[in-house]
């Protein structure tokens, strides 16, 4: 009687010990029979369970005993889904079953994290697969450049959390960060600004210097290969046609206005935004972006290219002779519809090169090619509209996903107190964890939501430690949301497991 009672207690403790350190949360935990009574008493047994599984598997069945897992076998089962895996840890070794290399990679991550301090692995059966195929992180390196070693550290940590898309924001008005052989001015001039403060870099010339900071083609190839080894897709972003002030600074003829007028605009409050759009009526502008994208596609074999498309002012286009001629020749009703024409042009151009286009939700305006992906940032509405129209959607509304918003819990101890919208828009980790990318969508449209991502805009970020402070652990919460199904996880359980994650204990908040 006493022996049987002890077995039941150990069974429960085994499961609790495992689940307390796994990300994202399990969908179910069918508890198996314990095959033997461990020698240690039940109250000390939890101390032996020290895995930090990230993310937490869909289901775990404890089978009892321990293993050194010295022999690991990998088997392919093509009937399984992409990234899905089964992991069986037995006394004789470990067996991994998956349909692809990504599933095997995630199984090996899980196995490594199962390892206890004594070098043993708990015998168990794990079945696991993600809820969403797009589990991403955006890094803005236009506003602040970090360099390839920082990017590699981010990619490594992403792989620990089974995140698989790195959205690389390489161009914006505050700096061009990728080598383009055909247009050397982009890095000679566009990768430099007079000061780190991005808002003052043009209005107060001659104060300090920031740059030239950019990635060479060899840097890009190295990072792409590093990501591929970790089954992370890199999606480069080249902003078209707005957020392109750095392009016009390098090539003034790409603006709708004369260079002197352009310089006056960027120094005049209320007109600064107008200076950020290139001229869509200019054939040389179209050819410029085609040639840039040719080189970008050669560097990034992943198959998806982000063309921006957000926050593009059309005020200059209404008065521009070239833009008016373009509208007349193509039957375009007004200046705002010119962006739709330009988006459609590059969707077709990239499609012919075997690439899919993704853009911010503004690209929906005026219609969109069916194979384009919509990234909904202004709210859920754009993503819902896109899904109802049959477009795949990455749902990342700023109120749930922008990590430059403060948590509200920084306090006086925060080493980096500068955030965007200080005190006005808060994003505590609980809110990140509460996000459901499919909320508000009819059941029949939910299949079009392919995932979400956190976004690290760096206007108010000054160094790698600052980036880490803002990025973690809120990105851990996002990873759990994107891996695990809704209704099978709780924030309180997540918080307990979060305390056991080695990397966060080592200094990443």
Beta strands, then each sheet from edge to edge (+ up, - down):
strand 1: 59-67
strand 2: 72-76
strand 3: 85-90
strand 4: 93-98
strand 5: 121-128
strand 6: 134-140
strand 7: 165-169
strand 8: 171-172
strand 9: 175-176
strand 10: 233-237
strand 11: 304-306
strand 12: 356-360
strand 13: 373-376
strand 14: 393-395
strand 15: 449-456
sheet 1: 1+ 5- 3+ 4- 2-
sheet 2: 10+ 7+ 6+ 15+ 14+ 13+ 12+ 11+
sheet 3: 8+ 9-
end
